[in-house]
C-alpha cells in the first residue's frame, strides 16, 4: 500500500462508524473554511521559502481533497479515482501539442488553453466565460481573472486605464460630502482600472498588495524600535507622525 492509499484508509477509518466524532459529521460545506485556510498556508510557506512547512501544508491540502472525495464517495456521487481520472484527462485534452497533435500551434499557450477550455465547457459568450470565475475567490484575485478573461487588448486600453484611474482619484477627492454608496462606486471603478494596469504589466495584484502590507508592517516596526531606543512609544510620538515616517521609507525603498 502506497502513501496515498494509506492516507485514504486513515481518513476512511476516521470517518467510519467507530471513528472520530468530528470527522464523521463533516460535509463539503463544513470543510470549506479549512480548504481555503490550507491553500493560503501553502502560499505562505512558498513565500517564506520553507520547504518543511511547504511539504506539511501540501499534505494538509491533500488531506482536504481526500476528505471531500470520500464524502462524495460515501454519498454515491463520485470517487477519488474519478477526481484523479478527471484531472488526468483534462491535462491531456488541454495539451494536444504534447499528447496528441505534435504539430499543434504552441506559440500562445494561454490563449490555446482558454480556447480549449471554452470548447470543453461549451461556453458561447464572453460573459459566460467571465462568470465562470469562482465568486468565492478574494475580490482582487477574482477581478483580475475576470478582466483577463475579457481579453481586452493591452494596447487598446492601458492609456485609457491610467487616465480613468486619475479621473477616479479626482472624483474621490471631490466626493468627501457625498454618501458612502457613491464613494464605494468610485473606489470600485478606481480598483478596476488599477487591475487593468496590473494585467497590462502582468503583475499579480493580490501578491503586490500582500508585499506592500508586509513592507508597511516592517517599516512600522523600524519606527517602533527607533522610538523605543529613546524611551518612547508610537503613541508618544503620534500615529500620524509614525505613518508619515513609514510612508517616506516605503517611498524610498520603491525607487
RODO-2510 file (C-alpha; in nm, 4 decimals, decimal comma):
residues 255
     n   res          X          Y          Z
     1     x     0,0000     0,0000     0,0000
     2     x     0,1496     0,3361    -0,1032
     3     x     0,1370     0,6596     0,0978
     4     x    -0,1745     0,7915    -0,0752
     5     x    -0,3631     0,4676    -0,0177
     6     x    -0,2600     0,4695     0,3488
     7     x    -0,3834     0,8274     0,3857
     8     x    -0,7129     0,7359     0,2223
     9     x    -0,7513     0,4366     0,4545
    10     x    -0,6727     0,6501     0,7612
    11     x    -0,9339     0,9107     0,6692
    12     x    -1,1854     0,6339     0,5917
    13     x    -1,1369     0,4949     0,9437
    14     x    -1,1749     0,8410     1,0967
    15     x    -1,4995     0,8922     0,9035
    16     x    -1,6261     0,5437     0,9827
    17     x    -1,8795     0,4264     1,2399
    18     x    -1,6186     0,3911     1,5155
    19     x    -1,4093     0,6842     1,4027
    20     x    -1,3600     1,0403     1,5238
    21     x    -1,6862     1,2200     1,6143
    22     x    -1,5641     1,5389     1,4424
    23     x    -1,4554     1,3685     1,1190
    24     x    -1,7747     1,1648     1,0932
    25     x    -2,0031     1,4679     1,0703
    26     x    -1,8061     1,6766     0,8209
    27     x    -1,9627     1,7840     0,4904
    28     x    -1,8396     1,9633     0,1801
    29     x    -1,9865     2,2838     0,3219
    30     x    -1,8377     2,2489     0,6712
    31     x    -1,4906     2,1845     0,5272
    32     x    -1,4859     2,4933     0,3042
    33     x    -1,3027     2,7198     0,5550
    34     x    -1,0339     2,4570     0,6092
    35     x    -0,9643     2,4115     0,2381
    36     x    -0,9305     2,7884     0,1995
    37     x    -0,7066     2,8179     0,5052
    38     x    -0,4782     2,5341     0,3958
    39     x    -0,4344     2,6826     0,0478
    40     x    -0,3294     3,0155     0,1943
    41     x    -0,0869     2,8399     0,4281
    42     x     0,0722     2,6744     0,1249
    43     x     0,1258     3,0184    -0,0275
    44     x     0,2731     3,1436     0,2992
    45     x     0,5218     2,8545     0,3066
    46     x     0,6218     2,9305    -0,0527
    47     x     0,6748     3,2987     0,0295
    48     x     0,8864     3,2007     0,3302
    49     x     1,0866     2,9530     0,1186
    50     x     1,0238     2,6984     0,3933
    51     x     1,0357     2,3514     0,2382
    52     x     0,9458     2,1763     0,5628
    53     x     0,6333     2,3884     0,6026
    54     x     0,5506     2,3597     0,2317
    55     x     0,5636     1,9793     0,2473
    56     x     0,3373     1,9817     0,5528
    57     x     0,0883     2,2316     0,4111
    58     x     0,0639     2,0488     0,0781
    59     x    -0,0161     1,7401     0,2845
    60     x    -0,2940     1,9324     0,4573
    61     x    -0,4388     2,0351     0,1194
    62     x    -0,4174     1,6730     0,0037
    63     x    -0,5966     1,5706     0,3223
    64     x    -0,8801     1,8076     0,2337
    65     x    -0,9001     1,6571    -0,1157
    66     x    -0,9236     1,3089     0,0336
    67     x    -1,1918     1,4239     0,2788
    68     x    -1,4063     1,5712     0,0013
    69     x    -1,3518     1,2701    -0,2231
    70     x    -1,4539     1,0220     0,0475
    71     x    -1,7588     1,2282     0,1462
    72     x    -1,8746     1,2258    -0,2169
    73     x    -1,7944     0,8551    -0,2459
    74     x    -1,9979     0,7803     0,0664
    75     x    -2,2922     0,9675    -0,0862
    76     x    -2,2554     0,7810    -0,4160
    77     x    -2,1737     1,0930    -0,6148
    78     x    -1,8165     1,0281    -0,7322
    79     x    -1,4936     0,8708    -0,6063
    80     x    -1,1344     0,9778    -0,5509
    81     x    -1,0457     0,7750    -0,8603
    82     x    -1,2961     0,9868    -1,0547
    83     x    -1,1227     1,3007    -0,9258
    84     x    -0,7783     1,1788    -1,0337
    85     x    -0,9047     1,0422    -1,3650
    86     x    -1,0840     1,3679    -1,4453
    87     x    -0,7744     1,5758    -1,3725
    88     x    -0,5569     1,3438    -1,5820
    89     x    -0,7920     1,3524    -1,8812
    90     x    -0,8238     1,7308    -1,8537
    91     x    -0,4458     1,7808    -1,8697
    92     x    -0,4161     1,5531    -2,1735
    93     x    -0,7108     1,7185    -2,3523
    94     x    -0,5825     2,0708    -2,2878
    95     x    -0,2290     1,9922    -2,4090
    96     x    -0,2838     1,8435    -2,7563
    97     x     0,0594     1,9678    -2,8695
    98     x     0,2130     1,7347    -2,6075
    99     x    -0,0077     1,4262    -2,6120
   100     x    -0,1832     1,4050    -2,9494
   101     x    -0,1126     1,6652    -3,2170
   102     x     0,2637     1,7203    -3,2169
   103     x     0,2239     1,9861    -3,4870
   104     x    -0,0281     2,1948    -3,2920
   105     x     0,0469     2,5666    -3,2517
   106     x     0,2119     2,6372    -2,9152
   107     x     0,3265     2,9968    -2,9576
   108     x     0,0447     3,1281    -2,7351
   109     x    -0,0156     2,8602    -2,4675
   110     x    -0,2510     3,0699    -2,2517
   111     x    -0,4749     3,1601    -2,5453
   112     x    -0,4746     2,7982    -2,6640
   113     x    -0,5597     2,6752    -2,3113
   114     x    -0,8523     2,9206    -2,2887
   115     x    -0,9768     2,8242    -2,6345
   116     x    -0,9749     2,4536    -2,5477
   117     x    -1,1392     2,5206    -2,2103
   118     x    -1,4143     2,7246    -2,3794
   119     x    -1,4849     2,4373    -2,6189
   120     x    -1,4709     2,1813    -2,3366
   121     x    -1,7164     2,3744    -2,1161
   122     x    -1,9451     2,4714    -2,4034
   123     x    -1,9250     2,8446    -2,3338
   124     x    -2,0954     3,0504    -2,6051
   125     x    -2,0472     3,4085    -2,4844
   126     x    -1,7813     3,6254    -2,3251
   127     x    -1,9918     3,6790    -2,0133
   128     x    -2,0327     3,3035    -1,9642
   129     x    -1,6540     3,2753    -1,9518
   130     x    -1,6244     3,5679    -1,7106
   131     x    -1,8993     3,4369    -1,4830
   132     x    -1,7195     3,1025    -1,4626
   133     x    -1,4562     3,2568    -1,2334
   134     x    -1,5401     3,1439    -0,8786
   135     x    -1,7208     3,4073    -0,6718
   136     x    -1,5551     3,2730    -0,3568
   137     x    -1,2111     3,3936    -0,4679
   138     x    -1,0699     3,7027    -0,2925
   139     x    -1,2085     4,0078    -0,4716
   140     x    -0,8719     4,1184    -0,6133
   141     x    -0,7952     3,7709    -0,7490
   142     x    -1,1414     3,7260    -0,8983
   143     x    -1,1492     4,0723    -1,0555
   144     x    -0,8065     4,0313    -1,2133
   145     x    -0,9027     3,6922    -1,3582
   146     x    -1,2354     3,8262    -1,4898
   147     x    -1,0635     4,1232    -1,6549
   148     x    -0,8020     3,8940    -1,8076
   149     x    -1,0709     3,6639    -1,9472
   150     x    -1,2425     3,9621    -2,1095
   151     x    -0,9362     3,9682    -2,3397
   152     x    -0,9367     4,3434    -2,3959
   153     x    -0,6284     4,4272    -2,5981
   154     x    -0,3469     4,5725    -2,3853
   155     x    -0,2506     4,8407    -2,6375
   156     x    -0,6126     4,9483    -2,6700
   157     x    -0,6884     5,0134    -2,3046
   158     x    -0,3758     5,0800    -2,0994
   159     x    -0,3507     5,4566    -2,1600
   160     x    -0,7235     5,4851    -2,1046
   161     x    -0,6868     5,2966    -1,7735
   162     x    -0,4241     5,5421    -1,6495
   163     x    -0,6489     5,8350    -1,7436
   164     x    -0,9579     5,6781    -1,5845
   165     x    -0,7643     5,5930    -1,2656
   166     x    -0,6550     5,9556    -1,2372
   167     x    -1,0130     6,0675    -1,3024
   168     x    -1,1413     5,8354    -1,0289
   169     x    -0,8878     5,9750    -0,7834
   170     x    -1,0007     6,3294    -0,8596
   171     x    -1,3662     6,2289    -0,8246
   172     x    -1,2898     6,0630    -0,4932
   173     x    -1,1241     6,3796    -0,3643
   174     x    -1,4327     6,5779    -0,4573
   175     x    -1,6775     6,3306    -0,3061
   176     x    -1,5975     6,3971     0,0617
   177     x    -1,9507     6,5142     0,1300
   178     x    -2,1226     6,2537    -0,0877
   179     x    -2,2969     5,9458     0,0504
   180     x    -2,0997     5,6301     0,1202
   181     x    -2,2545     5,4335    -0,1661
   182     x    -2,1325     5,6891    -0,4204
   183     x    -1,7817     5,6793    -0,2752
   184     x    -1,7841     5,2988    -0,2908
   185     x    -1,8769     5,3107    -0,6604
   186     x    -1,5920     5,5499    -0,7376
   187     x    -1,3446     5,3436    -0,5357
   188     x    -1,4618     5,0265    -0,7110
   189     x    -1,4047     5,1885    -1,0503
   190     x    -1,0585     5,3023    -0,9365
   191     x    -0,9675     4,9489    -0,8287
   192     x    -1,0888     4,8098    -1,1623
   193     x    -0,8577     5,0474    -1,3505
   194     x    -0,5676     4,9528    -1,1229
   195     x    -0,6352     4,5873    -1,2026
   196     x    -0,6408     4,6675    -1,5738
   197     x    -0,2964     4,8207    -1,5278
   198     x    -0,1822     4,5179    -1,3243
   199     x    -0,2852     4,2863    -1,6066
   200     x    -0,1065     4,5022    -1,8622
   201     x     0,2188     4,4716    -1,6695
   202     x     0,1435     4,1045    -1,5897
   203     x     0,1643     4,1761    -1,2156
   204     x    -0,0369     3,9779    -0,9606
   205     x    -0,2348     4,2429    -0,7725
   206     x    -0,3071     4,0202    -0,4718
   207     x     0,0621     3,9433    -0,4184
   208     x     0,1545     4,3077    -0,4782
   209     x    -0,0821     4,4213    -0,2034
   210     x     0,0403     4,1483     0,0315
   211     x     0,4035     4,2510    -0,0269
   212     x     0,3203     4,6175     0,0283
   213     x     0,1415     4,5321     0,3521
   214     x     0,4400     4,3319     0,4788
   215     x     0,6709     4,6198     0,3894
   216     x     0,4467     4,8622     0,5768
   217     x     0,4482     4,6433     0,8893
   218     x     0,8275     4,6067     0,8737
   219     x     0,8816     4,9813     0,8388
   220     x     0,6404     5,0488     1,1245
   221     x     0,8410     4,8041     1,3349
   222     x     1,1561     5,0022     1,2495
   223     x     0,9860     5,3184     1,3711
   224     x     0,8748     5,1486     1,6916
   225     x     1,2294     5,0303     1,7557
   226     x     1,3678     5,3789     1,6957
   227     x     1,1108     5,5271     1,9337
   228     x     1,1826     5,2610     2,1962
   229     x     1,5549     5,3414     2,1767
   230     x     1,4786     5,6895     2,3125
   231     x     1,2206     5,5659     2,5612
   232     x     0,9100     5,6475     2,3588
   233     x     0,6180     5,4583     2,2037
   234     x     0,4249     5,5278     1,8843
   235     x     0,1507     5,6792     2,0976
   236     x     0,4067     5,9224     2,2459
   237     x     0,5301     6,0412     1,9070
   238     x     0,1873     6,0282     1,7445
   239     x     0,0356     5,7837     1,4969
   240     x     0,0251     6,0482     1,2253
   241     x     0,3985     6,1121     1,2542
   242     x     0,4637     5,7382     1,2500
   243     x     0,2516     5,6992     0,9366
   244     x     0,4380     5,9809     0,7578
   245     x     0,7705     5,8237     0,8546
   246     x     0,6688     5,4794     0,7329
   247     x     0,5330     5,6113     0,4048
   248     x     0,8539     5,8036     0,3413
   249     x     1,0601     5,4898     0,3985
   250     x     0,8343     5,2883     0,1678
   251     x     0,8645     5,5556    -0,0998
   252     x     1,2463     5,5467    -0,0783
   253     x     1,2610     5,1678    -0,0884
   254     x     1,0462     5,1560    -0,4043
   255     x     1,2905     5,3700    -0,6046
***
